[in-house]
Amino acid sequence: GESVGLHLPTLSVQEGDNSIINCAYSNSASDYFIWYKQESGKGPQFIIDIRSNMDKRQGQRVTVLLNKTVKHLSLQIAATQPGDSAVYFCAEKRSNYGGSQGNLIFGKGTKLSVKP
Amino acid sequence: DTEVTQTPKHLVMGMTNKKSLKCEQHMGHRAMYWYKQKAKKPPELMFVYSYEKLSINESVPSRFSPECPNSSLLNLHLHALQPEDSALYLCASSQGAGTSSTRTDTQYFGPGTRLTVL
């Protein structure tokens, strides 16, 4: 079926290393993607987004890569810090789903643990 | 400022109680959302309000009743809930232009209300 999912439910990295969190999507009609970070007991926090007419976008210490050929999205975090420990969700917006707002479809999430 | 506030932070209620969750944003956003999130699961959309009108109801039971008094406020009225309704309830808002540009309409989330139904 059509879904947004993540390859790994958990990821453990050493402080200072780079982290890569992956996400697969199956609907080629999806044209907007967002990464959210959710710390324990808090709401999802917007990290970075990318439109389908781009294949790479960079923020502060984060980079999102979009490969439309294989329907794959990744979030790269440079020099991972203990404060990066959280659950990371990818979300897609499908242009042919729902009403005029267009709904976000969330992936299952990856828990990132950073070892000091 | 991308702040969405929610009250209360925690709520414990019995199955016969009536309570309300509140959400507020002052970013001038015209779309507001309610999500339900169970432990270790992604958020699930419940309702969408666009320009203070309910535009999407994702087949949510009638014991959940949303209300949008104005463009800055969103309420979720709760009545006769079940223990399985215990979850984190998240509010979000976005610019909500109501056009194709909503495809890149970023949603900003509040901290959530942790609801426990006894």
HADDOCK unambig.tbl for C-alpha pairs under 7 A between the chains (distance, minus, plus):
assign (segid A and resid 32 and name CA) (segid B and resid 103 and name CA) 6.44 0.50 0.50
assign (segid A and resid 32 and name CA) (segid B and resid 104 and name CA) 5.89 0.50 0.50
assign (segid A and resid 42 and name CA) (segid B and resid 111 and name CA) 4.87 0.50 0.50
assign (segid A and resid 42 and name CA) (segid B and resid 112 and name CA) 6.72 0.50 0.50
assign (segid A and resid 43 and name CA) (segid B and resid 90 and name CA) 6.79 0.50 0.50
assign (segid A and resid 43 and name CA) (segid B and resid 109 and name CA) 5.88 0.50 0.50
assign (segid A and resid 43 and name CA) (segid B and resid 110 and name CA) 5.62 0.50 0.50
assign (segid A and resid 43 and name CA) (segid B and resid 111 and name CA) 4.19 0.50 0.50
assign (segid A and resid 43 and name CA) (segid B and resid 112 and name CA) 5.75 0.50 0.50
assign (segid A and resid 44 and name CA) (segid B and resid 109 and name CA) 5.94 0.50 0.50
assign (segid A and resid 45 and name CA) (segid B and resid 109 and name CA) 6.66 0.50 0.50
assign (segid A and resid 46 and name CA) (segid B and resid 108 and name CA) 6.68 0.50 0.50
assign (segid A and resid 93 and name CA) (segid B and resid 103 and name CA) 6.44 0.50 0.50
assign (segid A and resid 95 and name CA) (segid B and resid 103 and name CA) 6.33 0.50 0.50
assign (segid A and resid 99 and name CA) (segid B and resid 55 and name CA) 6.92 0.50 0.50
assign (segid A and resid 99 and name CA) (segid B and resid 56 and name CA) 6.92 0.50 0.50
assign (segid A and resid 100 and name CA) (segid B and resid 98 and name CA) 5.89 0.50 0.50
assign (segid A and resid 100 and name CA) (segid B and resid 99 and name CA) 6.78 0.50 0.50
assign (segid A and resid 101 and name CA) (segid B and resid 96 and name CA) 6.65 0.50 0.50
assign (segid A and resid 101 and name CA) (segid B and resid 98 and name CA) 6.19 0.50 0.50
assign (segid A and resid 101 and name CA) (segid B and resid 102 and name CA) 5.86 0.50 0.50
assign (segid A and resid 102 and name CA) (segid B and resid 102 and name CA) 6.75 0.50 0.50
assign (segid A and resid 102 and name CA) (segid B and resid 103 and name CA) 6.23 0.50 0.50
assign (segid A and resid 106 and name CA) (segid B and resid 42 and name CA) 6.07 0.50 0.50
assign (segid A and resid 106 and name CA) (segid B and resid 43 and name CA) 6.90 0.50 0.50
assign (segid A and resid 107 and name CA) (segid B and resid 42 and name CA) 6.67 0.50 0.50
assign (segid A and resid 108 and name CA) (segid B and resid 41 and name CA) 6.33 0.50 0.50
assign (segid A and resid 108 and name CA) (segid B and resid 42 and name CA) 5.61 0.50 0.50
assign (segid A and resid 109 and name CA) (segid B and resid 42 and name CA) 6.65 0.50 0.50
